[in-house]
Amino acid sequence: MGPKPFSLYSPDTARLVRKELTHLEAHHGILDILPTTATQNFFLTQWSLTGYCCMLHGSIDVNRLQAACRAVVHRHSILRTVFTRLSEGGFVQVILKTAEPTLEHRLVIDERLEDVCASTVEKMITETAPTIGQPLVRFMLVSRSDKEHALLIRISHAQYDGNTSPILFRDISAAYNSNQNDCCSGMNLLPAAAPFQRYLYARNKNRAFPDDDPAIQFWRQNLQGASMTTLTPALGNGTGNSEPETRIITTPVSGSLPTVFDNITVPTLLNAACSLLLADVVGKNDVILGNVMDTRGAVAFPGIENTLGPFLNINPLRVRLEGRGSTTFAALCHSLSEQYAQVTRHAAAWDLPDIVEHCTDWPADTQMGCIINHLRPETGPLPLALDGVACMSLEKSVQLHLPPQLLFRCIAGRDRLEVQVLTSAALMDRASATRLAERLVAAALALSEAPGTLLADIRV
């Protein structure tokens, strides 16, 4: 028997949420009310909604596509989830029992399909706040002729991650291709997938007694005496202005892929090089680097491989560089590799606000100052495969707001490394952000070829 619905909130809180969402409960029913993760909160407050644009060529059965969209929402509870804010300020996610999204169909004649899609996607992802308390998933088919189409999908990053997003397109394809009888409801085209809420219940098991949890004990020991590493506008020629339109996203900087050594992976090598770069920027020998981590391995349950959801956490990796005169770059990499393995075992159990509360004396509103995200290049066939229709391209659009933070996106391909810096003009100007990306690419390559270099002799 699974966990009891509504058991992660007090009866009073559950009643309050249901009262505020009476209109949704009347039309759709409420299956459960759950707390959000810190990563979901990050996506709800600092990211816009995500817009996917799939350019298609071929004849499309609009009724079958409508049914497929309904089927995928019926299959995945996270797509029937709405997000809203409690009166005391926290977020909740409310899972609806039913939802029947419509497939909007728009015809264009004189305009270029690409231009219409670009403007439509931008409007779709910015016109609605992620925490509006209404279903966020939206589907639109834009057609210019019988053969020229684009499927637009709106979703929140609080409902998916990079590893699970292909499931969305795979399941739309499966529902469309299996619907030979032109079923319009979509209810029976796909079986229900293991729901994302199982992950939320599983990670909540030890929260009643944090002092007895090995994860809390680990974080207390690992972060003892540490402080969060933050950047200030003065360090990067920032303006101090935090308006969203001042966001900075650099052009990706590309270089040769670093050479791995001693079973050290490229992500570990980049963590080490990035920590040296961060230490140089802030002038400290003890820094915290946030790592975006896949948490599916830490909280597993039957069917998780088919579950759509944001199985992510941003965990602190502490890097101590006091012994630069006797520590080589290779030794730093091995140390970080061992720490990363320990963090991985506890990756899903507690979020940063929990760690701050139970393991540090940091302010309650502490945020990660510098984050690194290791990504794989997108290879292979595109995940949307409708019978008789060619998927020509798949593009994703999203807007970020990172006024106090610095985010490194690192993509390691077969022989090339690509680094992109995301931040805002509040923290640094574009030239400074680009130089950081260039310094990381150059340092990673140089240090991979000379891992025996003492840290005291390294200039990044």
Secondary structure, DSSP 8 states (H G I E B T S, - for coil): ----TTTTS-HHHHHHHHHHTHHHHHHH-EEEEEE--HHHHHHHHHB--EEEEEEEEE---HHHHHHHHHHHHHH-GGGGEEEEE-TTS-EEEEEES-----EEEEE-SSS-HHHHHHHHHHHHHHSS-TTSSS---EEEEEESSSSEEEEEEEE-GGG--TTTHHHHHHHHHHHHHH-TT--SS-TTSS-----THHHHHHTTTTTT-GGG-HHHHHHHHHTTT-------GGGTB------GGGEEE---EEEE-----TT--HHHHHHHHHHHHHHHHHT-SEEEEEEEEE-TTTS--TTGGG--S--EEEEEEEEE-TTTTT-BHHHHHHHHHHHHHHHHHTTTT--HHHHHHHH--S-TT---SEEEEEE----SS-S---TTEEEEEEEEE--B--TT-EEEEEEE-SSEEEEEEEEETTTB-HHHHHHHHHHHHHHHHHHHH-TT-BGGG---
